[in-house]
Amino acid sequence: MSLKILFDGACRVCHKEVSHYADLDKESQLELVDISSENFNASEFGLCNRAVNLHMHAIDEQGKVYVGIDSFIEIWKRLPRYKILIPVFENKYLRPSLNKGYDIFAHHIRPRLPKRGCDDSVCA
């Protein structure tokens, strides 16, 4: 079984990062689910499209859903190279700042990034 990663494949930054994780996934522990695919439907995962489009989500083997920073932590648990980051991102003193930074990216930066497969003068 694997961790399902729901990510925006149209977002250049998101696609690049998740592709990097997939390249490191030598044991096939990650299943990539591109929410920008025309046949994606969040309700199939018990989620709503608006929430999934705002924050990255991951769903583990037992069906538990992780959102935002927690989804990255779940990915890193499966990739030995990144396990060193887990204590930093789980630190109760740093976590509020990390969550705030992720929310700023999700709400204000990612929507303004150019999309993959688009002529930058046409797509925003």
C-alpha positions as CSV (number, residue, x, y, z in Angstrom):
1,M,0.0,0.0,0.0
2,S,1.1,3.6,-0.5
3,L,0.6,7.2,0.6
4,K,-1.6,9.0,-1.8
5,I,-0.3,12.5,-2.5
6,L,-2.9,14.9,-3.9
7,F,-1.0,17.7,-5.6
8,D,-1.5,20.4,-8.2
9,G,0.3,19.0,-11.2
10,A,-0.4,22.3,-13.1
11,C,1.6,24.2,-10.5
12,R,5.3,24.2,-11.7
13,V,6.7,24.3,-8.1
14,C,4.3,21.7,-6.8
15,H,5.0,19.4,-9.8
16,K,8.7,19.8,-9.5
17,E,8.8,19.0,-5.8
18,V,6.4,16.0,-6.0
19,S,8.4,14.6,-9.0
20,H,11.5,14.9,-6.9
21,Y,9.9,12.9,-4.1
22,A,8.7,10.3,-6.7
23,D,12.3,10.0,-8.0
24,L,13.5,9.2,-4.5
25,D,10.7,6.7,-3.9
26,K,12.6,3.5,-4.6
27,E,10.1,1.3,-2.7
28,S,7.0,2.7,-4.5
29,Q,5.5,4.0,-1.2
30,L,4.0,7.1,-2.9
31,E,1.0,7.3,-5.2
32,L,0.8,10.6,-7.0
33,V,-2.7,12.0,-7.7
34,D,-2.8,15.1,-9.9
35,I,-5.7,17.3,-8.8
36,S,-5.4,19.3,-12.1
37,S,-6.4,16.3,-14.1
38,E,-9.8,16.8,-15.7
39,N,-11.1,13.5,-14.3
40,F,-10.0,14.3,-10.7
41,N,-12.9,14.4,-8.2
42,A,-12.1,15.2,-4.6
43,S,-15.3,13.6,-3.4
44,E,-13.9,10.2,-4.4
45,F,-11.5,10.7,-1.4
46,G,-14.1,12.2,0.9
47,L,-12.7,15.7,0.4
48,C,-13.9,18.9,-1.2
49,N,-12.3,20.4,-4.3
50,R,-11.8,23.8,-2.7
51,A,-9.8,22.5,0.2
52,V,-7.7,20.2,-2.0
53,N,-7.0,23.0,-4.4
54,L,-5.8,25.2,-1.6
55,H,-3.5,22.8,0.4
56,M,-1.6,19.7,-0.5
57,H,-3.2,16.6,1.0
58,A,-1.9,13.1,1.6
59,I,-3.9,10.0,2.5
60,D,-2.2,7.1,4.3
61,E,-2.9,3.4,4.0
62,Q,-5.5,3.5,6.8
63,G,-7.4,6.5,5.1
64,K,-6.1,9.2,7.5
65,V,-5.9,12.5,5.7
66,Y,-2.9,14.9,6.2
67,V,-3.0,18.5,5.1
68,G,-0.3,21.1,4.4
69,I,2.8,20.6,6.5
70,D,1.5,17.3,7.9
71,S,1.4,15.9,4.3
72,F,5.1,16.7,3.8
73,I,5.9,15.1,7.1
74,E,4.1,11.9,6.0
75,I,6.0,11.9,2.7
76,W,9.4,12.4,4.5
77,K,8.7,9.5,6.8
78,R,8.8,7.3,3.7
79,L,12.0,8.9,2.2
80,P,15.2,8.3,4.2
81,R,16.9,11.4,2.9
82,Y,14.3,13.6,4.4
83,K,13.7,12.0,7.8
84,I,16.1,14.5,9.3
85,L,13.6,17.3,8.6
86,I,10.7,15.7,10.6
87,P,11.8,16.8,14.1
88,V,12.2,20.4,12.8
89,F,8.8,20.5,11.3
90,E,7.2,18.7,14.3
91,N,8.8,21.1,16.8
92,K,6.0,22.8,18.7
93,Y,7.9,26.1,18.8
94,L,8.7,26.3,15.1
95,R,5.4,24.8,13.9
96,P,3.3,27.9,14.1
97,S,5.7,29.8,11.9
98,L,6.0,26.9,9.5
99,N,2.3,26.7,9.2
100,K,2.0,30.4,8.6
101,G,4.7,30.3,5.9
102,Y,2.9,27.4,4.2
103,D,-0.4,29.3,4.3
104,I,1.1,32.4,2.8
105,F,2.5,30.3,0.0
106,A,-0.8,28.5,-0.5
107,H,-3.1,31.5,-0.4
108,H,-0.9,34.3,-1.9
109,I,2.1,32.9,-3.9
110,R,1.0,29.6,-5.6
111,P,-2.1,31.1,-7.2
112,R,0.1,33.7,-8.9
113,L,2.7,31.2,-10.2
114,P,2.6,30.4,-13.9
115,K,1.0,27.0,-14.7
116,R,2.7,24.2,-16.5
117,G,1.8,23.7,-20.1
118,C,0.6,27.3,-20.6
119,D,2.0,30.2,-22.5
120,D,2.9,32.5,-19.6
121,S,1.3,35.4,-21.5
122,V,-2.0,33.6,-21.6
123,C,-2.1,31.5,-18.4
124,A,-1.6,32.9,-14.9
